[in-house]
Amino acid sequence: MKKQRLVVAGSGSTYTMGMMMSLIEEKERFPLKEVVFYDIDEQRQERNAKATQILFQEQYPELESFSYTTNKEEAFKEADFVFVQIRTGGLAMREQDEQIALKHGVVGQETCGPGGMAYGLRSIRDMIQLVNDIRQYAPEAWILNYTNPAAIVADALKREFPHDYRLLNICDMPIAIMISYAKILDVEVWDLVPEYFGLNHFGWFTKIYDKEGNDHTERLKQLIIETGFTPEDTEIANDVSWQKTFEQARQILIDFPEFLPNTYLQYYLYPEDMVEKEDPNHTRARQVIEGRQKRVHDTCDQMIEKGTAKGAAIHVDIHGVFMIKAAASLAYNSGKRFIVIVENNGVIANLPDDAMVEVPCLLTSQGAKPLVVGEIPTFYKGLIEGQLAYEKLVVESYFENNKQKLIQALTLNRTVVNVKKAKAIVEDLIVANKGYWPNYQ
């Protein structure tokens, strides 16, 4: 089994340490010879890198090399895999996005509505540049992109790199939801086989089977309606925001019991309720800054000071495990099944071929092979088409430098709808994102 050279782009992320623990957990199935960190924020990267060096010395001694750099050629040359998790503008811009949306009485969230539009427009430029940089030095590397908002980023990257099958956009939200399903059913999550359709953060599970082919869908629905969700992840279970999210997901299932919903649908189906729950002075971004970011930074600092990872509060997380298992399936032609984002091309028969849809795929050495979904019911098709039009208008606006298309996009988006609000939000976001967005006139 070939050992891989892995580059983590955006290694200053608060998710990086969990990913490193996941690499250790999965090292027999995805063996590595070298890990390289790459980030444009040298100081933020260095904290994670110094802690990772200690972690690998103690728990991954067979790794031949670990390094970190801000030099593109040094990072990407001869890479086999690049895991991408960048956040243009950081959490400070995310907080600003959320506050601007809430000021206008609409959903303030990083991937949905105005926040998703703002973050998407910031991400497109840097993602295109990053992919070009990777391809300059590693033409054959697999690029697994986690950068949000994945739907907008995926559409832009498909437009810019239409034939690059080694560039794959993925999201861990479906598997994160499935962890809750596994907990409810008292089974191992990787033994569940989902059927799913939609766009990123905008989809539904139609069936949940086990590996023996037993259908658990109706029992699972009934248990969720009766008792709610039981998150496996401790951080999620103790997080008030996530608790509210799972409560709202239960309500979606009560109101629309045909399919099991992605939790992000709460923002589109109950936008007024979601606004009422938010505090503009303590948005989700601020919660992350004061919560997960502080915990990760403090943990890394403690590891560096003590010179050991023993007793450190870092754990394997689904964010990392999902990406690593997907990478292993690609690297070793395993053909295992994962929910990822691909060009539709008839997979969902009554949606446009060029839509970037999120569906179950077999991951092989020739890329993602989507499984046919067929036609979807009118209600879900209608919701998806509106969201798809919003996403495409945002991407077209970027490439055409067209402000009017941003107004059209927000007018279509279910979190806004109101034209006057759409115009006002666009104007505020243009000012706030100066230097990040195209120079809209």
C-alpha positions as CSV (number, residue, x, y, z in Angstrom):
1,M,0.0,0.0,0.0
2,K,1.6,3.2,-1.2
3,K,2.3,5.8,1.5
4,Q,1.0,9.3,0.6
5,R,2.4,12.8,0.8
6,L,-0.4,14.9,2.3
7,V,-0.6,18.7,2.3
8,V,-3.1,20.5,4.6
9,A,-3.9,23.9,3.1
10,G,-5.4,26.2,5.7
11,S,-3.6,24.4,8.5
12,G,-4.2,27.2,10.9
13,S,-7.8,26.1,11.1
14,T,-9.3,25.1,14.5
15,Y,-10.3,21.8,12.9
16,T,-6.7,20.8,12.1
17,M,-5.8,19.2,15.4
18,G,-8.9,17.0,15.2
19,M,-7.9,16.1,11.7
20,M,-4.4,15.1,12.9
21,M,-5.8,12.8,15.5
22,S,-8.0,11.3,12.7
23,L,-4.9,10.7,10.6
24,I,-3.4,8.8,13.5
25,E,-6.6,6.8,14.0
26,E,-6.7,5.9,10.2
27,K,-3.0,5.4,9.6
28,E,-3.4,1.7,8.8
29,R,-6.0,2.5,6.2
30,F,-4.4,5.7,4.9
31,P,-0.7,5.4,5.5
32,L,1.4,8.5,5.2
33,K,5.1,9.2,4.5
34,E,4.9,12.9,4.8
35,V,2.6,15.6,6.2
36,V,3.0,19.3,5.2
37,F,1.1,22.3,6.6
38,Y,0.5,25.3,4.3
39,D,-1.1,28.5,5.3
40,I,-0.7,32.2,4.6
41,D,-1.2,33.1,8.3
42,E,2.3,32.1,9.6
43,Q,1.5,32.7,13.3
44,R,-1.8,30.9,13.3
45,Q,-0.2,27.9,11.5
46,E,2.8,27.8,13.7
47,R,0.8,27.1,16.9
48,N,-1.0,24.1,15.3
49,A,2.3,22.9,13.7
50,K,4.3,22.9,16.9
51,A,1.6,21.0,18.7
52,T,1.3,18.6,15.8
53,Q,5.0,17.9,15.8
54,I,4.7,16.8,19.4
55,L,1.7,14.7,18.7
56,F,3.3,12.9,15.8
57,Q,6.5,12.2,17.7
58,E,4.4,10.5,20.4
59,Q,1.7,8.8,18.3
60,Y,2.9,8.6,14.7
61,P,6.7,7.9,14.9
62,E,6.6,5.9,11.7
63,L,5.8,9.1,9.8
64,E,9.0,10.0,7.8
65,S,8.6,13.8,7.7
66,F,6.4,16.6,9.1
67,S,6.9,20.3,8.1
68,Y,5.1,23.6,7.8
69,T,5.6,26.4,5.3
70,T,4.1,29.5,3.7
71,N,5.9,28.7,0.4
72,K,3.6,27.3,-2.3
73,E,6.2,25.3,-4.2
74,E,7.7,23.8,-1.1
75,A,4.2,22.8,0.1
76,F,2.6,21.4,-3.1
77,K,5.5,19.9,-5.1
78,E,5.0,16.1,-5.5
79,A,1.8,16.1,-3.3
80,D,-0.4,13.1,-3.5
81,F,-3.3,14.7,-1.6
82,V,-4.2,18.3,-0.6
83,F,-6.9,18.8,2.0
84,V,-8.2,22.3,1.7
85,Q,-10.0,24.2,4.5
86,I,-9.4,27.9,4.1
87,R,-11.5,30.7,5.5
88,T,-10.9,34.0,3.6
89,G,-11.4,36.9,6.0
90,G,-11.4,34.6,9.0
91,L,-13.9,34.5,11.8
92,A,-13.9,38.3,12.0
93,M,-15.5,38.6,8.6
94,R,-17.9,35.8,9.4
95,E,-19.1,37.8,12.5
96,Q,-19.6,40.9,10.4
97,D,-21.6,39.0,7.8
98,E,-23.9,37.6,10.5
99,Q,-24.4,41.0,12.1
100,I,-25.2,42.7,8.8
101,A,-27.8,40.1,8.0
102,L,-29.4,40.3,11.4
103,K,-29.4,44.1,11.3
104,H,-31.9,43.7,8.4
105,G,-33.9,41.1,10.2
106,V,-32.8,38.1,8.1
107,V,-30.9,35.0,8.9
108,G,-27.2,35.6,10.0
109,Q,-25.4,32.3,9.2
110,E,-22.1,31.5,7.5
111,T,-23.4,29.4,4.6
112,C,-27.0,30.3,4.3
113,G,-28.6,33.6,2.9
114,P,-26.6,36.8,2.9
115,G,-23.8,35.3,5.0
116,G,-23.3,32.5,2.6
117,M,-23.3,34.9,-0.3
118,A,-20.7,37.1,1.3
119,Y,-18.5,34.2,2.4
120,G,-18.9,32.5,-1.1
121,L,-17.8,35.6,-2.9
122,R,-14.7,35.9,-0.7
123,S,-13.9,32.2,-1.1
124,I,-14.1,32.0,-4.9
125,R,-11.0,34.2,-5.7
126,D,-8.8,32.5,-3.2
127,M,-9.9,29.0,-4.1
128,I,-9.3,29.5,-7.8
129,Q,-5.8,30.8,-7.0
130,L,-5.1,28.0,-4.6
131,V,-6.2,25.3,-7.1
132,N,-4.0,26.9,-9.8
133,D,-1.1,26.9,-7.4
134,I,-1.6,23.3,-6.5
135,R,-1.9,22.3,-10.2
136,Q,1.3,24.2,-11.1
137,Y,3.4,22.0,-8.7
138,A,1.3,18.9,-8.4
139,P,-0.8,18.3,-11.6
140,E,-2.0,14.8,-10.5
141,A,-2.7,15.5,-6.8
142,W,-6.1,14.8,-5.4
143,I,-7.7,18.0,-4.0
144,L,-10.3,17.4,-1.4
145,N,-12.0,20.7,-0.6
146,Y,-13.8,21.4,2.6
147,T,-14.0,25.2,2.1
148,N,-17.4,26.8,2.7
149,P,-19.9,27.6,1.4
150,A,-19.3,24.4,-0.5
151,A,-22.2,24.8,-3.0
152,I,-21.1,28.2,-4.3
153,V,-17.4,27.2,-4.2
154,A,-18.1,23.9,-6.1
155,D,-20.1,25.7,-8.8
156,A,-17.3,28.3,-9.3
157,L,-14.6,25.7,-9.4
158,K,-16.5,23.5,-11.9
159,R,-16.8,26.6,-14.1
160,E,-13.0,27.4,-13.8
161,F,-11.8,23.7,-13.9
162,P,-14.5,21.8,-15.8
163,H,-12.4,18.7,-16.5
164,D,-10.5,18.3,-13.3
165,Y,-11.9,15.0,-11.8
166,R,-9.2,15.0,-9.1
167,L,-10.8,18.1,-7.6
168,L,-13.6,17.0,-5.2
169,N,-15.8,19.2,-3.0
170,I,-17.1,17.5,0.1
171,C,-19.0,18.3,3.3
172,D,-19.2,16.4,6.5
173,M,-22.7,17.5,7.5
174,P,-24.5,14.4,6.1
175,I,-22.1,12.1,8.0
176,A,-22.4,14.2,11.1
177,I,-26.2,13.8,10.9
178,M,-25.8,10.1,10.3
179,I,-23.7,9.8,13.6
180,S,-26.9,10.9,15.4
181,Y,-28.9,8.3,13.4
182,A,-26.4,5.6,14.4
183,K,-26.7,6.7,18.0
184,I,-30.5,6.4,17.9
185,L,-30.4,3.0,16.2
186,D,-27.5,1.8,18.4
187,V,-25.3,0.9,15.4
188,E,-21.9,1.9,14.0
189,V,-22.2,4.9,11.7
190,W,-20.0,3.3,9.0
191,D,-22.4,0.4,8.9
192,L,-25.2,2.7,7.7
193,V,-25.9,3.0,4.0
194,P,-27.8,6.3,3.1
195,E,-29.8,7.3,0.1
196,Y,-29.7,11.1,-0.2
197,F,-30.3,13.9,-2.7
198,G,-30.0,17.7,-2.8
199,L,-27.5,20.5,-2.9
200,N,-24.9,21.2,-0.2
201,H,-26.6,22.1,3.1
202,F,-29.9,21.7,1.3
203,G,-30.8,18.0,1.0
204,W,-32.8,15.0,2.4
205,F,-32.1,11.4,3.3
206,T,-34.7,9.2,1.5
207,K,-33.6,5.9,3.0
208,I,-31.3,4.7,5.7
209,Y,-30.2,1.0,5.4
210,D,-27.6,-1.1,7.1
211,K,-25.0,-3.1,5.2
212,E,-27.3,-6.2,5.3
213,G,-29.9,-4.2,3.4
214,N,-32.3,-3.8,6.3
215,D,-34.4,-0.6,6.0
216,H,-34.4,1.5,9.2
217,T,-35.9,4.7,7.8
218,E,-39.5,4.6,9.2
219,R,-38.3,3.4,12.6
220,L,-35.7,6.1,12.7
221,K,-38.3,8.8,11.8
222,Q,-40.6,7.6,14.5
223,L,-37.8,7.6,17.1
224,I,-36.7,11.1,16.2
225,I,-40.3,12.4,16.4
226,E,-40.8,10.7,19.7
227,T,-37.5,11.4,21.5
228,G,-35.5,13.8,19.3
229,F,-31.8,13.5,18.4
230,T,-29.0,12.3,20.6
231,P,-25.7,13.8,19.3
232,E,-22.7,11.5,19.7
233,D,-20.2,14.3,19.6
234,T,-19.6,15.8,23.1
235,E,-19.0,19.3,21.8
236,I,-22.2,19.2,19.9
237,A,-24.2,17.7,22.7
238,N,-23.1,20.4,25.1
239,D,-23.5,23.3,22.6
240,V,-26.8,25.2,23.0
241,S,-26.8,26.3,19.4
242,W,-26.5,22.7,18.2
243,Q,-29.2,21.6,20.7
244,K,-31.5,24.1,19.1
245,T,-30.5,22.9,15.6
246,F,-31.5,19.3,16.4
247,E,-34.7,20.4,18.0
248,Q,-35.6,22.3,14.8
249,A,-34.6,19.3,12.6
250,R,-37.2,17.3,14.6
251,Q,-39.8,19.9,13.8
252,I,-38.9,19.8,10.1
253,L,-39.5,16.0,10.2
254,I,-42.9,16.5,11.9
255,D,-44.0,19.1,9.3
256,F,-42.6,17.2,6.3
257,P,-42.3,13.5,7.2
258,E,-41.6,12.2,3.8
259,F,-37.8,12.4,4.1
260,L,-35.2,12.9,6.8
261,P,-33.9,16.5,6.5
262,N,-30.4,18.0,6.5
263,T,-30.4,20.3,9.6
264,Y,-29.4,23.4,7.5
265,L,-32.9,23.4,6.0
266,Q,-34.1,25.1,9.2
267,Y,-32.8,28.4,7.9
268,Y,-34.8,28.2,4.7
269,L,-38.0,26.7,6.1
270,Y,-38.3,28.7,9.3
271,P,-36.3,31.9,8.6
272,E,-38.2,34.2,11.0
273,D,-37.9,31.7,13.9
274,M,-34.1,31.4,13.3
275,V,-33.7,35.2,13.3
276,E,-35.6,35.4,16.7
277,K,-33.1,33.0,18.2
278,E,-30.0,35.0,17.2
279,D,-28.2,37.7,19.2
280,P,-26.4,40.2,16.9
281,N,-24.0,40.9,19.8
282,H,-23.2,37.3,20.2
283,T,-23.5,35.6,16.9
284,R,-22.4,32.0,16.1
285,A,-19.0,33.4,15.0
286,R,-18.5,35.0,18.3
287,Q,-19.5,31.8,20.0
288,V,-16.8,29.9,18.0
289,I,-14.2,32.5,18.8
290,E,-14.9,32.3,22.5
291,G,-15.5,28.6,22.4
292,R,-13.9,26.1,20.0
293,Q,-11.1,28.5,18.9
294,K,-10.1,29.4,22.4
295,R,-10.1,25.7,23.5
296,V,-8.0,24.6,20.5
297,H,-5.5,27.5,20.9
298,D,-5.2,26.9,24.7
299,T,-4.7,23.2,24.2
300,C,-2.0,23.7,21.6
301,D,-0.3,26.2,23.8
302,Q,-0.4,23.8,26.8
303,M,1.1,21.0,24.6
304,I,3.9,23.2,23.4
305,E,4.7,24.4,26.9
306,K,4.7,20.9,28.4
307,G,6.4,19.3,25.4
308,T,3.8,16.4,25.4
309,A,0.4,15.6,24.0
310,K,-0.4,13.4,27.0
311,G,-3.6,14.5,28.7
312,A,-4.4,17.0,25.9
313,A,-8.0,17.6,25.1
314,I,-7.8,16.7,21.4
315,H,-9.9,14.0,19.9
316,V,-10.6,12.2,16.6
317,D,-13.4,14.1,14.9
318,I,-15.8,13.3,12.1
319,H,-14.5,16.3,10.0
320,G,-11.1,14.6,9.7
321,V,-12.2,10.9,9.6
322,F,-14.7,11.5,6.7
323,M,-12.1,13.3,4.6
324,I,-9.4,10.6,5.3
325,K,-11.7,7.7,4.6
326,A,-12.8,9.4,1.3
327,A,-9.1,10.0,0.4
328,A,-8.3,6.3,1.1
329,S,-11.1,5.2,-1.2
330,L,-9.7,7.4,-4.0
331,A,-6.1,6.4,-3.4
332,Y,-6.6,2.7,-3.3
333,N,-9.5,2.4,-5.7
334,S,-11.8,1.0,-3.0
335,G,-15.0,2.3,-4.5
336,K,-16.6,3.0,-1.2
337,R,-19.8,5.0,-0.8
338,F,-19.7,8.6,0.3
339,I,-22.1,11.5,0.0
340,V,-20.2,14.2,-2.0
341,I,-20.8,17.1,-4.4
342,V,-20.7,16.3,-8.1
343,E,-22.1,17.7,-11.4
344,N,-25.6,16.3,-11.9
345,N,-25.5,15.1,-15.5
346,G,-28.8,13.2,-15.1
347,V,-28.2,11.8,-11.6
348,I,-31.3,13.7,-10.4
349,A,-33.4,13.4,-13.6
350,N,-35.6,16.4,-13.2
351,L,-32.8,18.9,-12.3
352,P,-30.4,20.7,-14.7
353,D,-27.3,18.6,-15.8
354,D,-24.9,21.4,-14.8
355,A,-26.2,21.6,-11.2
356,M,-23.7,20.7,-8.5
357,V,-25.6,18.2,-6.5
358,E,-24.9,16.4,-3.3
359,V,-25.5,12.6,-3.7
360,P,-24.1,9.2,-2.8
361,C,-21.1,8.4,-4.9
362,L,-18.6,5.5,-5.2
363,L,-15.1,6.9,-4.9
364,T,-12.5,5.3,-7.2
365,S,-9.1,6.0,-8.6
366,Q,-11.0,7.5,-11.6
367,G,-12.9,9.9,-9.4
368,A,-16.5,10.1,-8.0
369,K,-19.0,7.8,-9.6
370,P,-22.5,9.1,-8.6
371,L,-25.4,6.7,-8.0
372,V,-28.6,7.5,-9.9
373,V,-31.3,9.1,-7.8
374,G,-34.0,9.5,-10.5
375,E,-36.8,12.0,-10.4
376,I,-37.6,13.8,-7.1
377,P,-41.0,15.0,-6.0
378,T,-42.3,18.5,-7.0
379,F,-42.1,20.1,-3.6
380,Y,-38.4,19.2,-3.2
381,K,-37.6,20.0,-6.8
382,G,-39.2,23.5,-6.4
383,L,-37.1,24.2,-3.2
384,I,-33.9,23.0,-4.8
385,E,-34.5,25.0,-8.1
386,G,-34.9,28.2,-6.2
387,Q,-31.7,27.6,-4.1
388,L,-29.8,26.5,-7.2
389,A,-30.7,29.7,-9.0
390,Y,-29.5,31.7,-6.0
391,E,-26.2,29.9,-6.0
392,K,-25.7,30.2,-9.8
393,L,-26.5,34.0,-9.7
394,V,-23.9,34.5,-7.0
395,V,-21.3,32.7,-9.1
396,E,-22.3,34.6,-12.2
397,S,-22.1,37.8,-10.3
398,Y,-18.5,37.1,-9.4
399,F,-17.4,36.3,-12.9
400,E,-19.4,39.0,-14.6
401,N,-18.8,41.7,-11.9
402,N,-22.6,42.1,-11.9
403,K,-24.1,43.7,-8.7
404,Q,-27.7,43.3,-10.0
405,K,-27.3,39.5,-9.9
406,L,-26.5,39.7,-6.2
407,I,-29.8,41.5,-5.6
408,Q,-31.6,38.9,-7.8
409,A,-29.9,36.1,-5.8
410,L,-31.0,37.4,-2.4
411,T,-34.5,38.1,-3.7
412,L,-34.7,34.4,-4.6
413,N,-33.2,33.2,-1.4
414,R,-35.8,32.0,1.1
415,T,-34.0,33.7,4.0
416,V,-34.6,37.1,2.4
417,V,-37.2,37.3,-0.4
418,N,-37.9,41.0,0.2
419,V,-36.4,43.1,-2.7
420,K,-35.8,46.2,-0.5
421,K,-34.0,44.2,2.0
422,A,-32.0,42.4,-0.7
423,K,-30.8,45.8,-2.1
424,A,-29.9,47.2,1.3
425,I,-28.0,44.1,2.4
426,V,-26.0,44.0,-0.9
427,E,-25.0,47.6,-0.4
428,D,-23.9,47.0,3.2
429,L,-22.0,43.8,2.3
430,I,-20.2,45.6,-0.6
431,V,-18.8,48.1,1.9
432,A,-17.9,45.5,4.5
433,N,-16.1,43.2,1.9
434,K,-14.1,45.9,0.2
435,G,-10.9,44.2,-1.0
436,Y,-12.4,40.7,-0.8
437,W,-15.2,41.0,-3.4
438,P,-15.1,42.2,-7.0
439,N,-15.2,45.9,-7.4
440,Y,-19.0,46.2,-7.9
441,Q,-20.3,49.5,-9.1
